[in-house]
């Protein structure tokens, strides 16, 4: 069996319940996963997975180059020679549809609402109700196989990443102390919460609640967090960690606060208390899985829009106050982490 879910990082993490469901129902099956090479670490250590097959998207983006075209052909040929009997396209886009079709599997399952003509690649097209949470939509792909969905989103660390973070904390002088992770960056302006509010929130969290705050984010986002990095108790790792290392940072945290981004879904995977800040995107569909109370949204239903729209600014995010976030942190404070009540 093969899962096709190349990207993005948060979506890869949210697809794990499909893997867990397949393994529970089919303990002897070979279950592989096509995943973008840069996100391979997110699932590499999962005990239910036989093999993560890296998809070098950046390399294959130059498919018109003769050398890259030959490489892509070899990659697709190798995939086809694995002779999968069932493939689940959990992404439902043109690229994932092409990968699904390239396997030549006799049974290819995907969402009936797949975009970019991806549905053409499927032998089984599963109906998905509007406003279904992304994870539930992917679990619906199990219906043609009569497999019971399992709501198991657990993630696992590669030992080297866990060791890296243990050593990093020791070297930075905060081994054994409580820390919170802040993920304040976002690629799209419409998902960005004002940096001055992050600064106010950070001051509140450092006032007796946490000994350290750790900032994480993607390469190229360092400028967004520079105003936060003046306090020596704030550890700035934005752009300085691999995917696996970021996962290790989150796995050891007592709290994670983030915009609508991958760190939220990683926090769910490691059962960390988390608070997510949402603007144009709907947490009922893309919020932390099975944690509806972890998301904050203060946008008028009629005022939402596509978060990638150039005309959309951060107005929806500005409706979220610092007090809103502090109150939500208090609401999740009943969670117990490593024997300590937040």
N, C-alpha and C positions, 0 to 999 in steps of 0.2 A: 504494500500500500504506500501511497505517496500523498503527502500534504504539500500543496503549493501555496505559499504565503511568503513572498520575497521581502516585503517591506510594508510599512515603515516599522521602526523599532517598537513603538508602542503597540502597533497592530500585531507584530510577531508575538509579543508577550501575551496579548489577549487571545491568541489562537491556541495557546497551550491546553485549555480545556478540551479541545478537539483531540489533541494527541492523547491526553489522559483517558478520554472516553474510548478511543480506539484500542489502547493498550489493555484497558480493563476488560473489554469485550473479546479481544483477540490476543491473549497472552503469548501465543506462539508466532504471531505474524511478524513479518519484516515491515517496519514502519520507518520510512525516510521522509525528509522534508527539504524542499528547495527553498533556500533562504538567501537573501542578498549577502554577499561575502562579509560586508562590514557588520552585519547583525548576527553572524553565526554564533558568536559567544553567548548570545542570549539563551540559546537552547542547547548548546553543545553538551552540557553536563546533565541534561534531563534523562533520568533512568528509563523512561518509556520510549526513548528515541534510539533507533539503530544507527542512523547516519544523517548528518546535516550535509546537504549537497550545496556548496556555495555557488551562487549566481553572481558573476562579476559584472554587475550592471554598468558601471562606469566604463569598463573595457568594451563591453558589447554595444555601448551607445554609439560607437563608431562602426556600426555594422556594414556601412557602405565601403569601408576599406577592405580590399581583397584579403589581406592577412587576417583581419578581424572576422570577416565573413567565413573564412575557412575554420577559424577557431570556434566560432559559434556553431558551425555545422558539426564539428567534432563533438562539441559539448552536447548538442541535441541528440546526436547519434548515440553517444554513450548513455544518455538518459533513456533512450528508447530500448537499448539493449538490456536494460534492467528488467524489462518485461513485467511491469506492474499490472496487476489485475484491476485495481481500483485507484483512481486519483481524485482527490478532493481539492477543488480550486476555492480556497477560502478568501481570495482577494477579489475576484470578480471584475478584473480590468483586462484591457486588451493584451498586455504583456503576459499576465498570468494565464489567460486563455490560450495564448499561443504555446506557452510551456506545457499546459495541460494537453493540448492537442498533439504536441510533439512526442509525448510519451507513447502514443499509439495504444494506450490501455483500452481494453474492451469496455470498461465502464468508467465514465468521467462525469463527476458530479459537481454541480455549481449552482449558484443562485439564479433564479429566473430573472431577477432584476439586475443581473450583471451588466455593466456598461461597456462601451467601446466594442460592441459586438462579441464580447467574450462568450456569451451564451451559445454562440454557434459551435463552440468546441465541446459542448456537453452532451452526453447521452441521457443524463437525468438533470432536469431543471427544477430546483426546489422553490416553491413559493415562499416569499418572506413578507410578513405583514409590515405595513408602514410603521415607522417609529419603534421597531424592534431594536433592542440593544444589540450592538455589534457582535458581542460574544454569543448571544442567543441566536442571532442570524447565522453565525457559523455553525453552531451546534445543530441547527435545523438541517444542515447538510447530511447529518447522520441518519435521518429518517429513512431514506431509501435502503439503508443497510440494516434497518431494524436494530440499531444500536442505541442503548439508553444513554442520554447525555449525562456527563459528570461535571459538576461545577468546581472542578479542581484546577485552580490557576497557579499552583505552586511553581516557583522557579528554583533553580539550583545553580550554585557557584562552581566554577572551575577552581580547583585548589590553589593554583598559582595566583589567581586574583584575590582570593581570601587572604593568602599569605602576604601579598603586596600591601593590602590595606592594614593588616595587623602591624607590619613593619613601618608603614607610613605614619600611623597614629603614634607609635612609639617614638619615631624620630622627630615628630612635630610636638611631642610633649603632652599629648592628651589621650594616651592609652588608658582605658578603664573609666573614662568619664562620659557622661551623657552628652550627646550632640544631636542637633536637628539638621536636616538637609533642606536647603532652599533651592528650588530650580526656577529662578525668576525670568529666564530667557524664553523667547518665542520667536520663531522665524517670521511670523506674520504680525504686523502691527496690531491687528484687530484682536490678537490673543495676549497682548502685552499689558500687564498691570503696571501703573506708573512707578518708576523706580524710587521716587521719594516715599511712596507708601511701603515699599519693601524695606526701605531704610528704617522707617518708624516701627514696622513689625519686627525687624531684627533687633532693634533696641529693646523692645518689650520682651522678646524671647531670651535675651541675654541678661535681663534684669532678674536674676535669681532662679530662672527655670532651667536654662541650659548653660553648660560651661563653654561649649563651642557651637558655632554654626558652620556648616560646610556648603559652599556654593558649587553647583554642578551645571554643566551646559555643554553644548556642542562646540566644536571648533568654529572660530569666526564670530562667536558671540561674546567675547571678552569685554568689548566696549560697553555692552549693555549693563554689566555688573560693576564696572570700575567705581562708580560712586559708593558701592557697598564695601569696598575692600580696604578701608582705612583702619578698621579696628583689628588689632592683633588676634582677637578671639574669633575672627571670621576667616576661615580657610578657603581661599579661592582656588578651586580646581577646574574652573570653566575652561573647556578646550584642552585640558591637560590629562585626561584619562581616556582609556579605551572603554568600549561598551562593557566588557567584563569587569573592569575596575570600577566603573560607575555603579554597576550592580552591587559590588561588594560594599561600596560606600553606603548605598541605600539599605542593604541588608542589615547593617549594624546600627542604623539610626533609630532614635526613639520617636521621631516625628518627621514626616516629609510634607512640605508645602510647595505646591507647584502650579503652574498654569496648565492648560490642557496639553499635556505632553507626555512623553514616554516615562519619566520618573514616577508619575502617578501609578501607572500600570505595573511598573517594577515593584513599587511599594506594596501593591496588592499581592503580587506574586511571592513576596517575602513576609506577608502578614504584618506589615508595619502600619501604624496609624498614619493617616494621610488626610490632607485637605486640598481640594482642587478648585482653582479659580477659573470660571467659565464665562465667556461673553457670547460670541456669535454661535458657538457650537452648543449642542443640547446634551447635557449630562445624562438625560434619560436614554440616549443612544450611545454616547461615547464616554460616559463618566466611568469612575472606578467601579469595576465589576462587583455586583452584589453589595455595594456600599453607597446607597443613594444619599445618605446623610453626610457623606464626605465631600460633596460638591456644593459650591456656592455659585448662584447665578442670579443676577439682578437686572436682566434685560427684559424689556417689554416683548411679549411674543410676536407682536407685529413689527418690532424694530430689528429683529435678527436678520442676518443676511449671510451670504457665503463668505467665510472667513478669508478667502483668498482675493475677494473683490478689491480692486485698487481704491475704490471710493470709500471703503469701510475703514474707519479709524478705530481708536481705542475707546470710543464713547461708552460702549457696553461694559467694558472692564472698569471704567472709571466709576460706574455705579456701585462697585464693590468697595466698601470702606474698610479701613484697617480694623475698626471695631467689629465689622462683620466677620472678618477672618479670625480675630481673637476669640469671638464667641463660638465660632465653629471648632476652633482648636479645643476650647473648653468642653464642647459637646462630645468630642472624641476622646476626652481625657479619661473616660472610664476604662479605656483599653489598658491592659496590663502588658508591659513589654519587659522581658527578662526579669519578671518578678517585681517590677516597679510600676506603680500607678502613675501615669503622667500627671 
